[in-house]
Amino acid sequence: VQVALQRSEIADLRGDPVAAALEEARAAGASEISLTGAVEADIVLAADGTGYLLGDDLPALTPEQTYQLWAVIGDRVISAGVLGSAPSVAAFSVSGDVDAFALTVEVAGGVAVSEQDPVAIAEVGA
């Protein structure tokens, strides 16, 4: 029975390349980081800077809004990705030692610099 279940899971992953990459990152020992605040989400971050935001529990936004992920590296705040209004798994990439992540709600298409308060944050390594 266990083998049949695993084969089914593998078949499901083959149909979704982002899910397959996420599972590969987890298997390679990627860090798991929890964003908390008004909303909650998780990040899986591989040593090479490849990351995945797991947003299944994020409330859906209007089509005019998007979630945007920010990485804090030293004294810089850099957009790590515009994730859409209802992300479930969203891939992103960062370069450098990330000190923290923040998730904001922005206008659709995202912004270069946020003026919004984060809806969730996480310190990396804390």
N, CA, C and O atoms as CSV, one atom per row, in Angstrom:
chain,resi,resn,atom,element,x,y,z
A,1,VAL,N,N,0.830,-1.187,0.000
A,1,VAL,CA,C,0.000,0.000,0.000
A,1,VAL,C,C,0.878,1.256,0.000
A,1,VAL,O,O,0.613,2.209,-0.733
A,2,GLN,N,N,1.924,1.243,0.830
A,2,GLN,CA,C,2.815,2.408,0.906
A,2,GLN,C,C,3.464,2.690,-0.453
A,2,GLN,O,O,3.557,3.846,-0.867
A,3,VAL,N,N,3.907,1.651,-1.137
A,3,VAL,CA,C,4.528,1.828,-2.448
A,3,VAL,C,C,3.531,2.436,-3.432
A,3,VAL,O,O,3.893,3.324,-4.204
A,4,ALA,N,N,2.294,1.976,-3.413
A,4,ALA,CA,C,1.270,2.517,-4.309
A,4,ALA,C,C,1.028,3.995,-4.013
A,4,ALA,O,O,0.877,4.792,-4.940
A,5,LEU,N,N,0.990,4.369,-2.741
A,5,LEU,CA,C,0.802,5.773,-2.370
A,5,LEU,C,C,1.971,6.626,-2.841
A,5,LEU,O,O,1.765,7.723,-3.359
A,6,GLN,N,N,3.201,6.136,-2.667
A,6,GLN,CA,C,4.371,6.887,-3.105
A,6,GLN,C,C,4.389,7.046,-4.614
A,6,GLN,O,O,4.740,8.114,-5.114
A,7,ARG,N,N,4.017,6.000,-5.353
A,7,ARG,CA,C,3.965,6.116,-6.821
A,7,ARG,C,C,2.953,7.165,-7.239
A,7,ARG,O,O,3.186,7.913,-8.188
A,8,SER,N,N,1.825,7.224,-6.534
A,8,SER,CA,C,0.813,8.231,-6.836
A,8,SER,C,C,1.343,9.634,-6.568
A,8,SER,O,O,1.111,10.549,-7.359
A,9,GLU,N,N,2.055,9.806,-5.452
A,9,GLU,CA,C,2.633,11.113,-5.135
A,9,GLU,C,C,3.670,11.508,-6.174
A,9,GLU,O,O,3.711,12.665,-6.592
A,10,ILE,N,N,4.506,10.575,-6.596
A,10,ILE,CA,C,5.512,10.865,-7.616
A,10,ILE,C,C,4.844,11.263,-8.926
A,10,ILE,O,O,5.296,12.197,-9.587
A,11,ALA,N,N,3.789,10.577,-9.306
A,11,ALA,CA,C,3.065,10.916,-10.537
A,11,ALA,C,C,2.483,12.324,-10.437
A,11,ALA,O,O,2.503,13.074,-11.413
A,12,ASP,N,N,1.967,12.685,-9.263
A,12,ASP,CA,C,1.430,14.029,-9.070
A,12,ASP,C,C,2.520,15.078,-9.232
A,12,ASP,O,O,2.285,16.122,-9.840
A,13,LEU,N,N,3.716,14.814,-8.695
A,13,LEU,CA,C,4.824,15.760,-8.789
A,13,LEU,C,C,5.297,15.933,-10.221
A,13,LEU,O,O,5.702,17.030,-10.606
A,14,ARG,N,N,5.254,14.880,-11.010
A,14,ARG,CA,C,5.676,14.977,-12.407
A,14,ARG,C,C,4.808,15.948,-13.185
A,14,ARG,O,O,5.274,16.565,-14.143
A,15,GLY,N,N,3.566,16.090,-12.789
A,15,GLY,CA,C,2.666,17.009,-13.465
A,15,GLY,C,C,2.846,18.449,-13.043
A,15,GLY,O,O,2.322,19.341,-13.711
A,16,ASP,N,N,3.573,18.725,-11.949
A,16,ASP,CA,C,3.768,20.080,-11.441
A,16,ASP,C,C,5.250,20.300,-11.171
A,16,ASP,O,O,5.746,19.899,-10.118
A,17,PRO,N,N,5.970,20.930,-12.102
A,17,PRO,CA,C,7.412,21.085,-11.940
A,17,PRO,C,C,7.809,21.909,-10.711
A,17,PRO,O,O,8.859,21.653,-10.122
A,18,VAL,N,N,6.997,22.889,-10.312
A,18,VAL,CA,C,7.324,23.679,-9.125
A,18,VAL,C,C,7.226,22.802,-7.878
A,18,VAL,O,O,8.084,22.875,-6.999
A,19,ALA,N,N,6.193,21.979,-7.799
A,19,ALA,CA,C,6.052,21.073,-6.656
A,19,ALA,C,C,7.203,20.076,-6.624
A,19,ALA,O,O,7.703,19.744,-5.550
A,20,ALA,N,N,7.625,19.597,-7.785
A,20,ALA,CA,C,8.746,18.656,-7.838
A,20,ALA,C,C,10.026,19.333,-7.367
A,20,ALA,O,O,10.792,18.737,-6.610
A,21,ALA,N,N,10.271,20.559,-7.797
A,21,ALA,CA,C,11.464,21.294,-7.370
A,21,ALA,C,C,11.422,21.578,-5.875
A,21,ALA,O,O,12.453,21.514,-5.206
A,22,LEU,N,N,10.257,21.886,-5.350
A,22,LEU,CA,C,10.093,22.116,-3.918
A,22,LEU,C,C,10.464,20.867,-3.129
A,22,LEU,O,O,11.197,20.950,-2.144
A,23,GLU,N,N,9.967,19.720,-3.551
A,23,GLU,CA,C,10.269,18.471,-2.846
A,23,GLU,C,C,11.748,18.134,-2.948
A,23,GLU,O,O,12.328,17.597,-2.005
A,24,GLU,N,N,12.363,18.443,-4.086
A,24,GLU,CA,C,13.791,18.212,-4.250
A,24,GLU,C,C,14.587,19.102,-3.294
A,24,GLU,O,O,15.561,18.649,-2.692
A,25,ALA,N,N,14.180,20.357,-3.153
A,25,ALA,CA,C,14.854,21.281,-2.231
A,25,ALA,C,C,14.724,20.797,-0.792
A,25,ALA,O,O,15.691,20.837,-0.032
A,26,ARG,N,N,13.535,20.341,-0.419
A,26,ARG,CA,C,13.326,19.812,0.937
A,26,ARG,C,C,14.225,18.600,1.184
A,26,ARG,O,O,14.829,18.477,2.250
A,27,ALA,N,N,14.311,17.717,0.206
A,27,ALA,CA,C,15.115,16.507,0.355
A,27,ALA,C,C,16.599,16.845,0.483
A,27,ALA,O,O,17.348,16.098,1.113
A,28,ALA,N,N,17.029,17.954,-0.101
A,28,ALA,CA,C,18.435,18.359,-0.053
A,28,ALA,C,C,18.765,19.144,1.214
A,28,ALA,O,O,19.885,19.633,1.359
A,29,GLY,N,N,17.808,19.271,2.132
A,29,GLY,CA,C,18.080,19.932,3.410
A,29,GLY,C,C,17.878,21.427,3.411
A,29,GLY,O,O,18.522,22.126,4.194
A,30,ALA,N,N,17.010,21.942,2.567
A,30,ALA,CA,C,16.721,23.373,2.538
A,30,ALA,C,C,16.148,23.830,3.880
A,30,ALA,O,O,15.562,23.039,4.619
A,31,SER,N,N,16.325,25.103,4.178
A,31,SER,CA,C,15.776,25.686,5.410
A,31,SER,C,C,14.289,25.940,5.237
A,31,SER,O,O,13.834,26.321,4.159
A,32,GLU,N,N,13.538,25.725,6.307
A,32,GLU,CA,C,12.111,26.056,6.300
A,32,GLU,C,C,11.906,27.226,7.251
A,32,GLU,O,O,12.316,27.180,8.411
A,33,ILE,N,N,11.268,28.271,6.746
A,33,ILE,CA,C,11.109,29.530,7.470
A,33,ILE,C,C,9.633,29.865,7.522
A,33,ILE,O,O,8.944,29.783,6.506
A,34,SER,N,N,9.134,30.241,8.698
A,34,SER,CA,C,7.713,30.581,8.859
A,34,SER,C,C,7.535,32.089,8.903
A,34,SER,O,O,8.125,32.780,9.734
A,35,LEU,N,N,6.705,32.586,7.984
A,35,LEU,CA,C,6.281,33.984,8.005
A,35,LEU,C,C,5.051,34.084,8.899
A,35,LEU,O,O,4.105,33.312,8.745
A,36,THR,N,N,5.062,35.023,9.820
A,36,THR,CA,C,3.915,35.186,10.714
A,36,THR,C,C,3.514,36.649,10.784
A,36,THR,O,O,4.316,37.547,10.526
A,37,GLY,N,N,2.272,36.865,11.134
A,37,GLY,CA,C,1.716,38.212,11.250
A,37,GLY,C,C,0.223,38.132,11.065
A,37,GLY,O,O,-0.424,37.230,11.598
A,38,ALA,N,N,-0.337,39.068,10.314
A,38,ALA,CA,C,-1.766,39.052,10.028
A,38,ALA,C,C,-2.148,37.840,9.182
A,38,ALA,O,O,-3.285,37.371,9.235
A,39,VAL,N,N,-1.182,37.330,8.392
A,39,VAL,CA,C,-1.345,36.101,7.623
A,39,VAL,C,C,-0.135,35.225,7.910
A,39,VAL,O,O,0.854,35.686,8.480
A,40,GLU,N,N,-0.217,33.966,7.515
A,40,GLU,CA,C,0.905,33.053,7.719
A,40,GLU,C,C,1.209,32.305,6.431
A,40,GLU,O,O,0.314,31.941,5.669
A,41,ALA,N,N,2.492,32.089,6.215
A,41,ALA,CA,C,2.956,31.316,5.066
A,41,ALA,C,C,4.312,30.742,5.436
A,41,ALA,O,O,4.925,31.158,6.419
A,42,ASP,N,N,4.771,29.796,4.651
A,42,ASP,CA,C,6.079,29.203,4.883
A,42,ASP,C,C,6.952,29.408,3.659
A,42,ASP,O,O,6.469,29.533,2.533
A,43,ILE,N,N,8.249,29.439,3.916
A,43,ILE,CA,C,9.245,29.532,2.853
A,43,ILE,C,C,10.176,28.342,2.988
A,43,ILE,O,O,10.595,27.993,4.092
A,44,VAL,N,N,10.497,27.725,1.867
A,44,VAL,CA,C,11.542,26.716,1.805
A,44,VAL,C,C,12.664,27.366,1.005
A,44,VAL,O,O,12.475,27.746,-0.150
A,45,LEU,N,N,13.857,27.492,1.640
A,45,LEU,CA,C,14.977,28.200,1.025
A,45,LEU,C,C,16.179,27.275,0.922
A,45,LEU,O,O,16.705,26.805,1.931
A,46,ALA,N,N,16.609,27.020,-0.313
A,46,ALA,CA,C,17.768,26.171,-0.563
A,46,ALA,C,C,19.054,26.984,-0.403
A,46,ALA,O,O,19.027,28.214,-0.452
A,47,ALA,N,N,20.164,26.300,-0.213
A,47,ALA,CA,C,21.452,26.968,-0.008
A,47,ALA,C,C,21.859,27.833,-1.201
A,47,ALA,O,O,22.595,28.804,-1.030
A,48,ASP,N,N,21.391,27.496,-2.408
A,48,ASP,CA,C,21.761,28.272,-3.600
A,48,ASP,C,C,20.891,29.513,-3.802
A,48,ASP,O,O,21.053,30.222,-4.796
A,49,GLY,N,N,19.968,29.785,-2.871
A,49,GLY,CA,C,19.108,30.964,-2.972
A,49,GLY,C,C,17.784,30.714,-3.659
A,49,GLY,O,O,16.946,31.612,-3.740
A,50,THR,N,N,17.585,29.502,-4.154
A,50,THR,CA,C,16.290,29.151,-4.727
A,50,THR,C,C,15.298,28.983,-3.585
A,50,THR,O,O,15.577,28.293,-2.605
A,51,GLY,N,N,14.138,29.619,-3.721
A,51,GLY,CA,C,13.151,29.534,-2.653
A,51,GLY,C,C,11.757,29.302,-3.182
A,51,GLY,O,O,11.472,29.484,-4.366
A,52,TYR,N,N,10.886,28.887,-2.257
A,52,TYR,CA,C,9.496,28.621,-2.583
A,52,TYR,C,C,8.643,29.160,-1.447
A,52,TYR,O,O,8.857,28.810,-0.286
A,53,LEU,N,N,7.691,29.999,-1.769
A,53,LEU,CA,C,6.720,30.450,-0.788
A,53,LEU,C,C,5.520,29.526,-0.878
A,53,LEU,O,O,4.962,29.319,-1.955
A,54,LEU,N,N,5.127,28.973,0.264
A,54,LEU,CA,C,3.970,28.086,0.332
A,54,LEU,C,C,2.812,28.904,0.878
A,54,LEU,O,O,2.742,29.175,2.077
A,55,GLY,N,N,1.904,29.294,-0.007
A,55,GLY,CA,C,0.851,30.220,0.360
A,55,GLY,C,C,-0.547,29.649,0.316
A,55,GLY,O,O,-1.507,30.390,0.107
A,56,ASP,N,N,-0.686,28.344,0.509
A,56,ASP,CA,C,-2.014,27.729,0.460
A,56,ASP,C,C,-3.001,28.362,1.432
A,56,ASP,O,O,-4.199,28.413,1.152
A,57,ASP,N,N,-2.508,28.848,2.577
A,57,ASP,CA,C,-3.396,29.411,3.592
A,57,ASP,C,C,-3.569,30.921,3.487
A,57,ASP,O,O,-4.271,31.520,4.302
A,58,LEU,N,N,-2.938,31.542,2.496
A,58,LEU,CA,C,-3.094,32.992,2.338
A,58,LEU,C,C,-4.483,33.313,1.804
A,58,LEU,O,O,-4.956,32.666,0.870
A,59,PRO,N,N,-5.139,34.312,2.395
A,59,PRO,CA,C,-6.440,34.710,1.852
A,59,PRO,C,C,-6.282,35.267,0.435
A,59,PRO,O,O,-5.330,35.995,0.153
A,60,ALA,N,N,-7.200,34.928,-0.435
A,60,ALA,CA,C,-7.170,35.456,-1.805
A,60,ALA,C,C,-7.415,36.959,-1.776
A,60,ALA,O,O,-8.230,37.459,-1.001
A,61,LEU,N,N,-6.695,37.661,-2.632
A,61,LEU,CA,C,-6.849,39.110,-2.763
A,61,LEU,C,C,-7.727,39.420,-3.969
A,61,LEU,O,O,-8.075,38.525,-4.739
A,62,THR,N,N,-8.077,40.672,-4.127
A,62,THR,CA,C,-8.824,41.082,-5.318
A,62,THR,C,C,-7.879,41.046,-6.521
A,62,THR,O,O,-6.662,41.045,-6.342
A,63,PRO,N,N,-8.416,41.016,-7.734
A,63,PRO,CA,C,-7.544,41.009,-8.927
A,63,PRO,C,C,-6.660,42.255,-9.038
A,63,PRO,O,O,-5.652,42.237,-9.744
A,64,GLU,N,N,-7.028,43.320,-8.352
A,64,GLU,CA,C,-6.244,44.553,-8.388
A,64,GLU,C,C,-5.079,44.532,-7.398
A,64,GLU,O,O,-4.313,45.494,-7.331
A,65,GLN,N,N,-4.935,43.452,-6.629
A,65,GLN,CA,C,-3.896,43.348,-5.611
A,65,GLN,C,C,-3.009,42.141,-5.860
A,65,GLN,O,O,-3.380,41.217,-6.584
A,66,THR,N,N,-1.834,42.166,-5.250
A,66,THR,CA,C,-0.911,41.039,-5.314
A,66,THR,C,C,-0.127,40.940,-4.016
A,66,THR,O,O,0.096,41.941,-3.335
A,67,TYR,N,N,0.289,39.730,-3.681
A,67,TYR,CA,C,1.266,39.554,-2.616
A,67,TYR,C,C,2.643,39.788,-3.222
A,67,TYR,O,O,2.911,39.376,-4.350
A,68,GLN,N,N,3.513,40.451,-2.465
A,68,GLN,CA,C,4.884,40.652,-2.911
A,68,GLN,C,C,5.815,40.279,-1.771
A,68,GLN,O,O,5.617,40.689,-0.627
A,69,LEU,N,N,6.836,39.493,-2.100
A,69,LEU,CA,C,7.804,39.020,-1.115
A,69,LEU,C,C,9.055,39.880,-1.191
A,69,LEU,O,O,9.546,40.199,-2.273
A,70,TRP,N,N,9.560,40.248,-0.017
A,70,TRP,CA,C,10.747,41.090,0.094
A,70,TRP,C,C,11.816,40.370,0.890
A,70,TRP,O,O,11.514,39.711,1.885
A,71,ALA,N,N,13.068,40.491,0.460
A,71,ALA,CA,C,14.209,39.935,1.184
A,71,ALA,C,C,15.024,41.084,1.755
A,71,ALA,O,O,15.329,42.049,1.055
A,72,VAL,N,N,15.374,40.974,3.026
A,72,VAL,CA,C,16.246,41.962,3.674
A,72,VAL,C,C,17.642,41.362,3.709
A,72,VAL,O,O,17.873,40.328,4.337
A,73,ILE,N,N,18.569,42.024,3.025
A,73,ILE,CA,C,19.960,41.591,2.952
A,73,ILE,C,C,20.812,42.769,3.392
A,73,ILE,O,O,20.984,43.740,2.655
A,74,GLY,N,N,21.342,42.669,4.605
A,74,GLY,CA,C,22.078,43.797,5.166
A,74,GLY,C,C,21.144,44.968,5.358
A,74,GLY,O,O,20.132,44.850,6.048
A,75,ASP,N,N,21.475,46.107,4.751
A,75,ASP,CA,C,20.616,47.289,4.872
A,75,ASP,C,C,19.739,47.499,3.634
A,75,ASP,O,O,19.131,48.557,3.471
A,76,ARG,N,N,19.676,46.489,2.765
A,76,ARG,CA,C,18.873,46.587,1.544
A,76,ARG,C,C,17.607,45.757,1.654
A,76,ARG,O,O,17.618,44.660,2.214
A,77,VAL,N,N,16.511,46.289,1.114
A,77,VAL,CA,C,15.244,45.557,1.013
A,77,VAL,C,C,14.985,45.364,-0.477
A,77,VAL,O,O,14.809,46.327,-1.223
A,78,ILE,N,N,14.964,44.100,-0.893
A,78,ILE,CA,C,14.892,43.768,-2.313
A,78,ILE,C,C,13.653,42.933,-2.580
A,78,ILE,O,O,13.330,42.026,-1.813
A,79,SER,N,N,12.958,43.237,-3.669
A,79,SER,CA,C,11.815,42.422,-4.051
A,79,SER,C,C,12.302,41.037,-4.466
A,79,SER,O,O,13.151,40.898,-5.347
A,80,ALA,N,N,11.748,40.019,-3.815
A,80,ALA,CA,C,12.089,38.636,-4.165
A,80,ALA,C,C,11.050,38.049,-5.107
A,80,ALA,O,O,11.270,36.982,-5.681
A,81,GLY,N,N,9.923,38.728,-5.274
A,81,GLY,CA,C,8.942,38.224,-6.214
A,81,GLY,C,C,7.565,38.814,-6.028
A,81,GLY,O,O,7.129,39.097,-4.912
A,82,VAL,N,N,6.892,38.991,-7.147
A,82,VAL,CA,C,5.480,39.356,-7.177
A,82,VAL,C,C,4.735,38.039,-7.335
A,82,VAL,O,O,4.921,37.336,-8.328
A,83,LEU,N,N,3.887,37.697,-6.358
A,83,LEU,CA,C,3.373,36.342,-6.233
A,83,LEU,C,C,1.948,36.137,-6.723
A,83,LEU,O,O,1.484,35.000,-6.806
A,84,GLY,N,N,1.256,37.203,-7.045
A,84,GLY,CA,C,-0.122,37.074,-7.497
A,84,GLY,C,C,-1.115,37.222,-6.360
A,84,GLY,O,O,-0.734,37.405,-5.204
A,85,SER,N,N,-2.399,37.138,-6.706
A,85,SER,CA,C,-3.456,37.402,-5.717
A,85,SER,C,C,-3.856,36.167,-4.924
A,85,SER,O,O,-4.526,36.288,-3.898
A,86,ALA,N,N,-3.458,34.981,-5.379
A,86,ALA,CA,C,-3.807,33.747,-4.662
A,86,ALA,C,C,-2.720,32.693,-4.871
A,86,ALA,O,O,-2.975,31.648,-5.470
A,87,PRO,N,N,-1.503,32.965,-4.378
A,87,PRO,CA,C,-0.431,31.989,-4.610
A,87,PRO,C,C,-0.615,30.740,-3.764
A,87,PRO,O,O,-1.039,30.823,-2.611
A,88,SER,N,N,-0.300,29.588,-4.328
A,88,SER,CA,C,-0.265,28.375,-3.507
A,88,SER,C,C,1.200,27.997,-3.310
A,88,SER,O,O,1.655,27.881,-2.172
A,89,VAL,N,N,1.942,27.805,-4.393
A,89,VAL,CA,C,3.390,27.633,-4.331
A,89,VAL,C,C,3.985,28.583,-5.364
A,89,VAL,O,O,3.651,28.519,-6.547
A,90,ALA,N,N,4.871,29.466,-4.903
A,90,ALA,CA,C,5.491,30.425,-5.802
A,90,ALA,C,C,7.008,30.324,-5.663
A,90,ALA,O,O,7.537,30.397,-4.554
A,91,ALA,N,N,7.699,30.159,-6.776
A,91,ALA,CA,C,9.154,30.071,-6.785
A,91,ALA,C,C,9.753,31.471,-6.842
A,91,ALA,O,O,9.185,32.383,-7.443
A,92,PHE,N,N,10.922,31.626,-6.197
A,92,PHE,CA,C,11.665,32.878,-6.256
A,92,PHE,C,C,13.141,32.569,-6.084
A,92,PHE,O,O,13.511,31.432,-5.793
A,93,SER,N,N,13.977,33.569,-6.261
A,93,SER,CA,C,15.409,33.388,-6.093
A,93,SER,C,C,15.993,34.630,-5.433
A,93,SER,O,O,15.611,35.755,-5.758
A,94,VAL,N,N,16.923,34.418,-4.505
A,94,VAL,CA,C,17.615,35.523,-3.847
A,94,VAL,C,C,19.115,35.254,-3.906
A,94,VAL,O,O,19.554,34.109,-4.007
A,95,SER,N,N,19.887,36.331,-3.840
A,95,SER,CA,C,21.330,36.223,-3.864
A,95,SER,C,C,21.887,36.952,-2.650
A,95,SER,O,O,21.581,38.125,-2.432
A,96,GLY,N,N,22.690,36.273,-1.875
A,96,GLY,CA,C,23.268,36.875,-0.682
A,96,GLY,C,C,22.687,36.267,0.573
A,96,GLY,O,O,21.779,35.437,0.519
A,97,ASP,N,N,23.224,36.692,1.705
A,97,ASP,CA,C,22.759,36.196,3.000
A,97,ASP,C,C,21.531,36.972,3.436
A,97,ASP,O,O,21.620,38.151,3.780
A,98,VAL,N,N,20.389,36.309,3.421
A,98,VAL,CA,C,19.120,36.949,3.765
A,98,VAL,C,C,18.979,37.007,5.278
A,98,VAL,O,O,19.118,35.996,5.967
A,99,ASP,N,N,18.699,38.215,5.790
A,99,ASP,CA,C,18.483,38.406,7.227
A,99,ASP,C,C,17.022,38.222,7.606
A,99,ASP,O,O,16.711,37.766,8.706
A,100,ALA,N,N,16.114,38.584,6.677
A,100,ALA,CA,C,14.681,38.505,6.965
A,100,ALA,C,C,13.898,38.504,5.658
A,100,ALA,O,O,14.399,38.894,4.603
A,101,PHE,N,N,12.658,38.055,5.768
A,101,PHE,CA,C,11.694,38.138,4.670
A,101,PHE,C,C,10.488,38.903,5.166
A,101,PHE,O,O,10.150,38.846,6.348
A,102,ALA,N,N,9.831,39.626,4.255
A,102,ALA,CA,C,8.581,40.315,4.566
A,102,ALA,C,C,7.621,40.096,3.402
A,102,ALA,O,O,8.035,40.036,2.245
A,103,LEU,N,N,6.342,39.979,3.724
A,103,LEU,CA,C,5.298,39.801,2.724
A,103,LEU,C,C,4.355,40.990,2.820
A,103,LEU,O,O,3.852,41.307,3.898
A,104,THR,N,N,4.118,41.645,1.692
A,104,THR,CA,C,3.213,42.791,1.670
A,104,THR,C,C,2.093,42.551,0.664
A,104,THR,O,O,2.172,41.652,-0.173
A,105,VAL,N,N,1.056,43.368,0.762
A,105,VAL,CA,C,-0.021,43.400,-0.227
A,105,VAL,C,C,0.165,44.686,-1.016
A,105,VAL,O,O,0.179,45.781,-0.453
A,106,GLU,N,N,0.307,44.539,-2.323
A,106,GLU,CA,C,0.579,45.671,-3.211
A,106,GLU,C,C,-0.448,45.709,-4.341
A,106,GLU,O,O,-1.309,44.836,-4.444
A,107,VAL,N,N,-0.343,46.730,-5.179
A,107,VAL,CA,C,-1.187,46.805,-6.370
A,107,VAL,C,C,-0.724,45.726,-7.344
A,107,VAL,O,O,0.453,45.368,-7.364
A,108,ALA,N,N,-1.646,45.209,-8.151
A,108,ALA,CA,C,-1.310,44.171,-9.124
A,108,ALA,C,C,-0.115,44.622,-9.954
A,108,ALA,O,O,-0.031,45.782,-10.356
A,109,GLY,N,N,0.787,43.717,-10.202
A,109,GLY,CA,C,2.009,44.043,-10.932
A,109,GLY,C,C,3.180,44.330,-10.012
A,109,GLY,O,O,4.333,44.300,-10.442
A,110,GLY,N,N,2.891,44.609,-8.744
A,110,GLY,CA,C,3.947,44.858,-7.770
A,110,GLY,C,C,4.516,46.263,-7.842
A,110,GLY,O,O,4.142,47.063,-8.700
A,111,VAL,N,N,5.424,46.542,-6.926
A,111,VAL,CA,C,6.047,47.865,-6.830
A,111,VAL,C,C,7.554,47.702,-6.685
A,111,VAL,O,O,8.038,46.637,-6.299
A,112,ALA,N,N,8.298,48.774,-6.999
A,112,ALA,CA,C,9.754,48.758,-6.845
A,112,ALA,C,C,10.157,48.964,-5.392
A,112,ALA,O,O,11.130,48.381,-4.914
A,113,VAL,N,N,9.392,49.803,-4.697
A,113,VAL,CA,C,9.631,50.093,-3.282
A,113,VAL,C,C,8.277,50.104,-2.594
A,113,VAL,O,O,7.361,50.805,-3.024
A,114,SER,N,N,8.150,49.324,-1.520
A,114,SER,CA,C,6.860,49.242,-0.834
A,114,SER,C,C,6.677,50.369,0.171
A,114,SER,O,O,7.611,50.776,0.863
A,115,GLU,N,N,5.462,50.854,0.228
A,115,GLU,CA,C,5.074,51.802,1.268
A,115,GLU,C,C,4.058,51.169,2.214
A,115,GLU,O,O,3.478,51.852,3.058
A,116,GLN,N,N,3.844,49.854,2.068
A,116,GLN,CA,C,2.869,49.118,2.873
A,116,GLN,C,C,3.550,48.442,4.065
A,116,GLN,O,O,4.718,48.060,4.002
A,117,ASP,N,N,2.793,48.307,5.144
A,117,ASP,CA,C,3.286,47.513,6.266
A,117,ASP,C,C,3.224,46.039,5.884
A,117,ASP,O,O,2.285,45.615,5.210
A,118,PRO,N,N,4.210,45.256,6.306
A,118,PRO,CA,C,4.171,43.819,6.006
A,118,PRO,C,C,2.972,43.153,6.671
A,118,PRO,O,O,2.596,43.503,7.790
A,119,VAL,N,N,2.377,42.187,5.969
A,119,VAL,CA,C,1.298,41.376,6.561
A,119,VAL,C,C,1.882,40.151,7.248
A,119,VAL,O,O,1.199,39.487,8.027
A,120,ALA,N,N,3.159,39.847,6.959
A,120,ALA,CA,C,3.856,38.741,7.627
A,120,ALA,C,C,5.355,38.973,7.486
A,120,ALA,O,O,5.819,39.515,6.483
A,121,ILE,N,N,6.104,38.558,8.499
A,121,ILE,CA,C,7.560,38.701,8.480
A,121,ILE,C,C,8.209,37.457,9.080
A,121,ILE,O,O,7.570,36.677,9.786
A,122,ALA,N,N,9.495,37.294,8.779
A,122,ALA,CA,C,10.280,36.205,9.380
A,122,ALA,C,C,11.733,36.614,9.404
A,122,ALA,O,O,12.265,37.093,8.402
A,123,GLU,N,N,12.374,36.431,10.527
A,123,GLU,CA,C,13.809,36.601,10.599
A,123,GLU,C,C,14.438,35.262,10.241
A,123,GLU,O,O,13.997,34.221,10.728
A,124,VAL,N,N,15.453,35.279,9.404
A,124,VAL,CA,C,16.104,34.063,8.976
A,124,VAL,C,C,17.147,33.693,10.029
A,124,VAL,O,O,17.971,34.517,10.425
A,125,GLY,N,N,17.095,32.463,10.462
A,125,GLY,CA,C,18.036,31.997,11.465
A,125,GLY,C,C,17.640,32.340,12.881
A,125,GLY,O,O,18.377,32.039,13.819
A,126,ALA,N,N,16.471,32.974,13.057
A,126,ALA,CA,C,16.025,33.342,14.405
A,126,ALA,C,C,15.194,32.242,15.021
A,126,ALA,O,O,14.733,32.377,16.155
